[in-house]
């Protein structure tokens, strides 16, 4: 069942997304404590997510063209 859902392109895209995604919760907590700013903490969550999603979609779209 899982084998039917994940093609090699999907698996590669997933690996790229996970590699670029948000740091662990300890890192986020440390950023909050060190900067004493909720703004930087949220930035460190949202920015990597947006970049990872964009890069993953770009790679998947490129693979699907060929």
N, C-alpha and C positions, 0 to 999 in steps of 0.2 A: 504494500500500500504506500509506504513512504517512498519506495523506489520509483513509483509512477509519478509522484509529485515533484521529485527533485531530478532535474536533468543536470548534465555537467555544467551548463551555463548558469543554472540556478545555484548550484553548489558553489561555483567560483564567485558569483555575485554575493552570496551569503558570506563567504570568507572575507571578501573585500570590505563588506559592510561592517562585520564584526571587528575587523582589524582597525578600522577608522572610527569606530563608535565611542561612546562616552567612557571615561575612565571609571574605575571601580568606586564604590560608595565611600571607601576610606579616603581616596584622593579628593573626592568632592567635599567631604567633611574637612579635610585639611585645607583646601582652598578657602572654604568658608571661615575657618578659624584664623588662618594666616592673613587673609585680606580684610576680615571683619566686614564683609560686604556680601549681601544677598545677590546683588547685581552680578558680580563676578562669578559667584557660584552658579547662577542660572545660565550665564554666558558659557561656562565650561560644560554645561549639559547640552544646551541648545545648539551651539555652533558646531561641535563635532557631529551631532546627529544630522544636521542639515548637510554638512559636507559629505558625510558617509552615504547618506541617501542619494545625493546628487551624483557622486562618483559611481555608486553601485548602479543607478539607473542608466548612466551614460555607458558604462561597460556592458550592461545587459542589452541595451539598444544597439550598441556597436556589434556585439556578437550575433544578435538576431538579424541584422542586415545581411551579414555574410552567412 
